[in-house]
Amino acid sequence: MSENDFELLKDEKIDVSLKPHPLSFLKYYAVDLYLIFLALALYQFYIYINSSREILGLINMLFGLFPWMEPKNLLLFIVYWAVLLLSGFIMGVLWVSKMPLLYMVLIAAAGTLIEKCTPIPNYLIIIPEPTIKIWLLIPSALVGFLLIEAYRRGHKYFLTNYRIITIKKFISKEVREIMYDKITDIYIDQGLLGRIFNYGTIIPISESGLGLGEDAALALISAAAPVKKGFLGISSGGKKGTSRPRTATYFSLYGVSNPRKVRGMIGERQLETKEASILRRIEDLLRKEKEEEKGKN
């Protein structure tokens, strides 16, 4: 069945097809809203530092040693990059992903390059040149909305009578398949909005541990003392971690509607698979007994 990006096995049927609920990607949309808010806040910051002679004097004193850029513009440049990098770092730590930081670096670099390499003469630019990179955050956010929606729509999940199939088609294509008899545990995650609007994430954990992540804490103590030719130091540390269900959106049933019902369907198929396995064993034993009886006769 090529239209579903996978082939059905013999006697296999699709029970249900699922997609992520639109609100399940809310944290990604929130990043774009944050960029719009950040553009407005940075522009107000630029207006504020230009409206006060005392502040401009202080800025000139601190940043006047760098002749290649006007001090107030240099300060705006530093704040612009610092805020975006810090935001990307914090999001990456919270999401356990490097992508937010990479996303922010790309936006900051693109805005800076467009501002410095724009072919439009300064007297034709409606907004001040130092704020071009700031206002470019808004179209970046709008493009982000479109990309996130395309990414969400690229997720497809299928429950068949034999297995769970998860597919992600966005630039590249990734597929995960797991047979019901290979599932050792199932984890359901529903946040506050998920409980209100009845959606949540279901993570099937396999025998190999796929679907599990690790939260770790690291402590390190070190000391050093000067000696004749340098320093002599000693350090001691420890790490404590705990495994918890965590996986990519396309390796789980991410943000599906009515997760309890979906979990029930998976549980029924698991039970049927176990019963079928027991029946096959009984059939094999009966067949062996018949063959042994025939051999004696």
ChimeraX attribute file (.defattr): number of C-alpha atoms within 10 A of each C-alpha:
attribute: neighborCount
match mode: 1-to-1
recipient: residues
	/A:1	8
	/A:2	7
	/A:3	6
	/A:4	12
	/A:5	13
	/A:6	12
	/A:7	10
	/A:8	14
	/A:9	11
	/A:10	7
	/A:11	7
	/A:12	12
	/A:13	13
	/A:14	13
	/A:15	11
	/A:16	12
	/A:17	13
	/A:18	17
	/A:19	19
	/A:20	23
	/A:21	21
	/A:22	14
	/A:23	15
	/A:24	22
	/A:25	17
	/A:26	12
	/A:27	11
	/A:28	15
	/A:29	18
	/A:30	13
	/A:31	18
	/A:32	21
	/A:33	16
	/A:34	15
	/A:35	24
	/A:36	20
	/A:37	13
	/A:38	19
	/A:39	19
	/A:40	16
	/A:41	13
	/A:42	18
	/A:43	16
	/A:44	12
	/A:45	14
	/A:46	18
	/A:47	11
	/A:48	12
	/A:49	17
	/A:50	13
	/A:51	11
	/A:52	10
	/A:53	10
	/A:54	11
	/A:55	14
	/A:56	16
	/A:57	14
	/A:58	13
	/A:59	18
	/A:60	16
	/A:61	11
	/A:62	13
	/A:63	16
	/A:64	16
	/A:65	11
	/A:66	11
	/A:67	8
	/A:68	8
	/A:69	13
	/A:70	15
	/A:71	21
	/A:72	22
	/A:73	16
	/A:74	17
	/A:75	17
	/A:76	19
	/A:77	18
	/A:78	11
	/A:79	14
	/A:80	19
	/A:81	17
	/A:82	13
	/A:83	15
	/A:84	20
	/A:85	19
	/A:86	13
	/A:87	16
	/A:88	22
	/A:89	19
	/A:90	13
	/A:91	17
	/A:92	16
	/A:93	12
	/A:94	10
	/A:95	12
	/A:96	13
	/A:97	13
	/A:98	13
	/A:99	14
	/A:100	23
	/A:101	20
	/A:102	15
	/A:103	14
	/A:104	20
	/A:105	16
	/A:106	13
	/A:107	20
	/A:108	22
	/A:109	13
	/A:110	15
	/A:111	20
	/A:112	21
	/A:113	12
	/A:114	13
	/A:115	18
	/A:116	12
	/A:117	9
	/A:118	13
	/A:119	8
	/A:120	9
	/A:121	8
	/A:122	11
	/A:123	9
	/A:124	7
	/A:125	11
	/A:126	8
	/A:127	11
	/A:128	9
	/A:129	16
	/A:130	19
	/A:131	20
	/A:132	19
	/A:133	22
	/A:134	25
	/A:135	19
	/A:136	20
	/A:137	23
	/A:138	20
	/A:139	13
	/A:140	16
	/A:141	20
	/A:142	15
	/A:143	12
	/A:144	19
	/A:145	18
	/A:146	12
	/A:147	13
	/A:148	16
	/A:149	14
	/A:150	13
	/A:151	15
	/A:152	22
	/A:153	16
	/A:154	17
	/A:155	23
	/A:156	21
	/A:157	24
	/A:158	19
	/A:159	20
	/A:160	21
	/A:161	21
	/A:162	22
	/A:163	21
	/A:164	20
	/A:165	21
	/A:166	23
	/A:167	24
	/A:168	21
	/A:169	17
	/A:170	14
	/A:171	8
	/A:172	6
	/A:173	12
	/A:174	13
	/A:175	16
	/A:176	13
	/A:177	13
	/A:178	16
	/A:179	16
	/A:180	24
	/A:181	17
	/A:182	14
	/A:183	20
	/A:184	12
	/A:185	13
	/A:186	15
	/A:187	16
	/A:188	16
	/A:189	15
	/A:190	17
	/A:191	13
	/A:192	10
	/A:193	13
	/A:194	20
	/A:195	13
	/A:196	9
	/A:197	15
	/A:198	17
	/A:199	25
	/A:200	26
	/A:201	23
	/A:202	22
	/A:203	25
	/A:204	27
	/A:205	21
	/A:206	18
	/A:207	12
	/A:208	10
	/A:209	14
	/A:210	15
	/A:211	20
	/A:212	17
	/A:213	15
	/A:214	12
	/A:215	11
	/A:216	10
	/A:217	10
	/A:218	9
	/A:219	9
	/A:220	9
	/A:221	9
	/A:222	9
	/A:223	9
	/A:224	10
	/A:225	9
	/A:226	9
	/A:227	9
	/A:228	6
	/A:229	6
	/A:230	8
	/A:231	9
	/A:232	11
	/A:233	11
	/A:234	9
	/A:235	9
	/A:236	9
	/A:237	9
	/A:238	9
	/A:239	9
	/A:240	10
	/A:241	11
	/A:242	10
	/A:243	11
	/A:244	12
	/A:245	19
	/A:246	18
	/A:247	16
	/A:248	10
	/A:249	18
	/A:250	22
	/A:251	24
	/A:252	23
	/A:253	28
	/A:254	29
	/A:255	25
	/A:256	22
	/A:257	21
	/A:258	16
	/A:259	22
	/A:260	15
	/A:261	10
	/A:262	17
	/A:263	17
	/A:264	11
	/A:265	16
	/A:266	21
	/A:267	14
	/A:268	14
	/A:269	20
	/A:270	20
	/A:271	13
	/A:272	16
	/A:273	17
	/A:274	14
	/A:275	12
	/A:276	12
	/A:277	13
	/A:278	12
	/A:279	12
	/A:280	12
	/A:281	12
	/A:282	12
	/A:283	12
	/A:284	12
	/A:285	12
	/A:286	12
	/A:287	12
	/A:288	12
	/A:289	12
	/A:290	12
	/A:291	12
	/A:292	11
	/A:293	10
	/A:294	9
	/A:295	8
	/A:296	7
	/A:297	6
